Amino acid sequence: MGDKTQTHPGAAGRAVAADHPASLRNVVLVGHSGSGKTTLVEALALTAGAVNRAGRVEDGGTVSDHDEIEHRQQRSVQLSLVPLEWDGIKVNVLDTPGYADFVGELRAGLRAADAALFVVSASDGVDGSTRMVWEECAAVGMPRAIVVTHLEAARADFEEMTRVCAETFGGDDPDAVLPLYLPLHGPQGPDGHAPVTGLVGLLSQKLFDYSSGERKESEPGPEQLPDMTQARNRLIEGIIAESEDETLMDRYLGGEQVEVKTLIEDLERAVARGTFFPVLAAAPAAGGARQGIGTVELLELITRGFPTPFEHPTPGVTTIDGAPREIKPCDVDGPLVAEVVKTSSDPYVGRISLVRVFSGVLRPDQTVHVSGHGMTDRGHEDHDVDERVGALSMPFGKQQRPVPQAVAGDLVCVAKLTRAETGDTLSAKDDPLVMEPWRMPDPLLPLAIQAHSKADEDKLSQGLSRLVAEDPTMRLEQNQDTHQVVLWCLGEAHADVALERLRTRYGVQVDVVPHRVSLRETFAHRSAGRGRHVKQSGGHGQYAICEIEVEPLPGGSGIEFVDKVVGGAVPRQFIPSVEKGVRAQAAKGVASGHPLIDVRVTLLDGKAHSVDSSDAAFQTAGALALREAAADARIHLLEPVAEVSVLVGDDYVGAVMSDLSGRRGRVLGTEQTAGGRTVIRAEVPEIEIGRYAVDLRSLSHGTARFDRRYVRHEPMPAQVAERVREQARDS
């Protein structure tokens, strides 16, 4: 690794296709927003020959051109696929957004990839969210490497950044995170900064100079030898420690020279196994340069050190009835098992599905079975339907270049799967299967919306259904209590993108309105009421009188109706009418328009008329009696309370607990977990945590996450209840 001196241009002007899994590598780029992932992808595409020196593809766009929203927001908001070819290997590069609101796109990229490339800025360091993703990859044994970018920054320090990465990512074994190359610096400028002009290969013991715009190999000078020798010895020891040859370390320590070929083979195996994590440096090409610094070395690592799809275990597969089904990893001759990892809409082509093929071969015009199961908690109903696959293609900027097929292990874009949603499984029509869905974060930021006009109202339902079909991290709620349409999102930026897509992609203009929680009412004490509905003004009269008593019940009791009428004061056939009227009024509320709960209503007495009494009259009398009882009672306004579990770094525990207390929260307890984190459990009124997804991220610098579940309704403090009532009157 590091011995090649020439590039191997690939995909310019044609689609990159693979006919066998062994010639495939799927790698996802991970890193915080602004770390340089998209710039790195473009530099790799330039080196691999997928774009010209101006960084343009054939249609004049860039290889990363995808969404107008990304251009307006100046950041990536969705997963994108960039296929490259290097040394006869097809490399599917998955570029993911770095902003926390779009972690769903990152999770989709992790699902589709076989290895991860963590992009770390030399000027910004490693943030908390990147650490969390590293731990997720470690939990499943995904191979990883680290690329340090922004080396051109004035205070960039590759050596210091490597040390930080070793401490952050190395865990108990920092020697598992070591550089394969050292930066080669040019003359210092007036500001004292010495720009990086090339790399020093530690295994090859060669200099790779990029200062001329082309990669040139030479021998190291005396000034490079001390640092190179020290770093090389440490790298060799780190590689040998991961070697399957247990005698190699003893032989090395005994003075035996280990062949570079053996070291490279052991390095490649350790990287593929996910036990060694090399650090590389990369910088974009400057001016008219053909290659960016480190791009050749990075492509060599991906093609030679990262695993093939054969080494990626197939996620759990079952029949549509739930019976387990064993599928060999990346079996070209096996049954078709593929998964939709991303869904998007093109104004000209329609719906486009990005699909990872895990088994079998996917071909154009093939009829497949589309199964969606296990996503009902996100508003995605279970479904099974047969669909005909449209054209298969590979994206290049704004172009879609056709390919004849997609073998197991490959990624491909499929046109016109009108029913398939993100997370759905594609399988053979006569052998339908379902893949276990990948884990997605819960959307916890509510966005209440309403159509801007009547014309928008007609299109709103279809636009929202398409939106949630594309994005499984978005949940649609039609709240029956508040009569609001609520989009649950991951954060403000996620919500902004959803609104913009509704407007630009589906032509729906919506207004954002304040989100309301489902409040309730109950009686604070026992009260009585008399309902009198007597009308004799022409025609058939109405006559119904009933007397009730209302008393509070424990939480969760609902509405209980008791009949204690004696002597036939209210005829038996009209007692259900009284109950119906009481329950109808309870549903409407008795004080502030919120449903009444947790009371016992006892019918004690009443009067009827042999001619004028009726079902409708006693329903009205029952409702009037309940309203009169409420007029003479103190009515509690009940608010929903959620149990919140916050996973936060130990450094932020105090701040988070103080913030929860300020939200009228009651801390139930804390629990230490691995990795220097604490779980805080608390009960908090839901009205206080509407924006908690945003506030917690700010409070913990993006390192905390939380979940919530409804527990009960309980009385709201008097001053808060009065404020809510005033707001309701004002609106």
Secondary structure, DSSP 8 states (H G I E B T S, - for coil): -----S-----TTS----SSGGGEEEEEEE--TTSSHHHHHHHHHHHTTSS-TTS--TTSS-TT---HHHHHHTS--S-EEEEEEETTEEEEEEE---SGGGHHHHHHHHHH-SEEEEEEETTTB--HHHHHHHHHHHHHT--EEEEEE-TTSTT--HHHHHHHHHHHH-TT-GGGEEESEEEEE----TTS---EEEEEETTTTEEEE-TTSS-EEE---TTTHHHHHHHHHHHHHHHHHT-S-TTHHHHHHTT----HHHHHHHHHHHHHHTS-EEEEE-B---TT-SS-BTHHHHHHHHHHHS--GGGS----EEETTS-B----TT-TTS--EEEEEEEEEETTTEEEEEEEEEESEE-TT-EEEEEE-S-GGGT---EEEEEE---EEEEETTEEEE-S-EETT-EEEEE--SS--TT-EEEETTB-EEE---------EEEEEEESSHHHHHHHHHHHHHHHHH-TT-EEEEETTTTEEEEEESSHHHHHHHHHHHHHTS---EEEE------EEEESS-EEEEEEEEE-SSSS-EEEEEEEEEEE--TT--EEEEE---TTSS-GGGHHHHHHHHHHHHHH-SSSSS-B-SEEEEEEEEEE-TTT--HHHHHHHHHHHHHHHHHTS-EEEEEEEEEEEEEEEGGGHHHHHHHHHHTT-EEEEEEEETTTEEEEEEEEEGGG-TTHHHHHHHHTTT--EEEEEEEEEEE--HHHHHHHHHHHHH-
